[in-house]
Amino acid sequence: MVLGASIFPAFRVVLREGSIQSRRAVVSHLFSVYRAAFREISIRYRRYMARSGTVRKLLMQMPSDE
């Protein structure tokens, strides 16, 4: 099965019955959608890791009760 066809049922019809140009357009569109989603996820992950690293540093700097 083509990547993304299960997510976008209309694309499945185009990929099965469409011309080569329309198939390329659909695949190109899917690629750009996936790339944008991956970029957003990686940005959020980096922010999360930076934030957790900052919290960890603050916790390490706090004086212990011992």
Steps between C-alpha positions, in 0.01 A plus 500: 500500500618851429605703802218727609228330297336372817502850650361670190238272336447743211868469412464122474259543209730749327801274548313203357319668210685827442764591248871497577495879545218487754674215682816706519304799628335289770827339607670840503220644711512208743877538528470870584227426758710231666811720490315790666359268767842349568654849525233607750551186709878541504474868599264415786726213610805729505309759703383232742852363544644848550233577759556172686876563492447844654277353772760232569773765536286699742428191707870411511585852622249490786664433836414162645369451853786270597 
